[in-house]
Amino acid sequence: MPLNVLQLLWVNLIMDTLGALALATEKPSPKLLDNKPAGRSEPLINGKMFKHIVMQGFYQIFWMFLFLYGLPTLLPARYGYTSQCDLYARDCVSTGVSQGLNQSNAEQFCGYTNQCGQPCGGSSSGLCPAGGDIRAALCPGEAGECAAFQSFR
């Protein structure tokens, strides 16, 4: 589908603005006007420009990796990140209550999931009640579904 009139106007505005900014920020030089035009077979990006582009890329990648990986390691109190498991353990009860569980059911569910290691993988400690069955853990000794399991679901 071709561009409509409004899209063409925006493309023209953006392209003209960027070109005008590039020309406006360069110092005027009469010597520049004496240069001969570049030939059709000459590359747009010469060796010096390519070197500058590559060096600028390495410079930006260096700072990006420093900010993303170095700062959380060097200054964990300010730039460190909390794992999903830690966030789950910290906010589990308040999230459960806000989603409709009563306080005791939310605490029971959070205790169950923390013991079983569900947000972060399986439990290797053997503390998971009822062999990992959530209904059996929330309704101990009952054959069917209890009120805690009903409100949990």
C-alpha positions in Angstrom: 0.0 0.0 0.0 1.5 3.4 -1.0 1.9 6.2 1.4 -0.9 8.7 1.7 -0.5 12.5 1.5 -0.1 13.0 5.2 2.5 10.3 5.5 4.5 11.8 2.6 4.4 15.2 4.3 5.7 13.7 7.5 8.5 11.9 5.7 9.4 15.0 3.8 9.4 17.1 7.0 11.6 14.6 9.0 14.1 14.1 6.1 14.4 17.8 5.4 14.7 18.7 9.1 17.5 16.1 9.7 19.4 17.3 6.6 19.0 20.9 7.5 20.3 20.2 11.0 23.3 18.4 9.6 24.1 21.3 7.3 23.4 23.9 10.0 25.8 22.3 12.6 28.8 22.2 10.2 31.1 25.2 10.2 30.9 27.1 7.0 34.1 26.7 4.9 34.8 28.2 1.5 37.3 25.5 1.0 34.5 22.9 1.1 32.9 24.6 -1.9 36.1 24.1 -3.9 36.0 20.3 -3.6 35.0 18.4 -6.7 31.8 16.3 -6.5 32.2 12.6 -5.6 32.0 10.2 -8.4 29.2 7.6 -8.8 31.5 4.7 -8.3 33.0 6.0 -5.1 31.7 4.5 -1.9 29.5 6.5 0.4 31.4 5.3 3.5 35.1 5.5 3.1 37.7 3.8 5.2 38.0 6.6 7.8 34.3 6.8 8.2 34.0 3.1 8.6 36.7 3.1 11.3 34.8 5.9 13.1 31.5 4.0 13.0 33.1 0.8 14.3 34.9 2.6 17.1 31.7 4.5 18.1 29.9 1.1 18.2 32.5 -0.4 20.5 32.4 2.7 22.7 28.6 2.5 23.0 28.7 -1.3 23.6 31.3 -0.9 26.3 29.1 1.6 28.2 26.0 -0.4 27.7 27.6 -3.5 29.2 29.0 -1.5 32.0 25.6 -0.1 32.9 23.7 -3.3 32.4 26.1 -5.8 34.0 28.9 -3.9 35.8 26.9 -1.5 38.0 24.6 -4.2 39.5 27.7 -6.1 40.4 29.7 -3.2 41.7 26.9 -1.3 43.4 24.2 -4.0 44.2 22.5 -1.8 46.8 21.6 0.9 44.3 21.6 -0.9 40.9 21.1 -4.5 41.8 18.0 -6.4 40.7 15.8 -8.7 42.7 15.2 -12.1 41.3 11.7 -13.2 40.5 11.8 -15.7 43.3 12.7 -13.1 45.9 9.9 -10.8 44.6 7.4 -13.6 44.8 8.4 -14.5 48.4 8.3 -10.9 49.5 4.9 -9.9 47.9 3.1 -13.2 47.9 0.6 -12.6 50.8 -0.3 -9.1 49.8 -0.8 -10.2 46.2 -3.0 -13.1 47.3 -5.1 -10.9 49.5 -5.5 -8.3 46.7 -6.7 -11.1 44.3 -9.5 -12.3 46.7 -7.9 -14.8 49.1 -8.4 -14.1 52.8 -5.3 -13.5 54.9 -5.0 -17.1 56.3 -5.6 -18.8 52.9 -3.0 -16.4 51.3 -0.4 -17.2 54.1 -1.2 -21.0 53.7 -0.8 -20.9 49.9 2.4 -18.8 50.1 3.9 -21.1 52.7 3.0 -24.1 50.5 4.5 -22.6 47.3 7.7 -21.5 49.2 8.2 -24.9 50.7 7.7 -26.6 47.3 9.9 -24.1 45.5 7.2 -23.6 42.8 8.1 -20.1 41.6 11.8 -21.1 41.3 11.8 -24.8 40.4 11.2 -28.0 42.2 11.9 -28.7 45.8 15.0 -30.7 46.7 14.5 -30.5 50.4 11.6 -32.8 50.7 9.6 -30.2 52.7 6.8 -30.0 50.1 3.6 -31.2 51.9 1.5 -33.9 50.3 4.0 -34.7 47.6 3.4 -31.6 45.6 -0.4 -31.9 45.4 -1.8 -28.4 46.1 -5.3 -29.7 46.9 -3.9 -32.1 49.5 -1.7 -29.4 51.0 -4.4 -26.9 51.3 -7.0 -29.4 52.5 -5.2 -31.9 54.7 -7.3 -34.9 55.7 -10.2 -34.0 53.4 -11.3 -36.1 50.5 -12.8 -33.4 48.3 -12.1 -29.7 47.8 -12.2 -27.6 50.9 -13.0 -23.9 51.2 -9.3 -23.0 51.2 -8.8 -24.7 47.9 -12.0 -23.3 46.5 -10.9 -19.7 47.4 -7.4 -20.4 46.1 -8.6 -21.5 42.7 
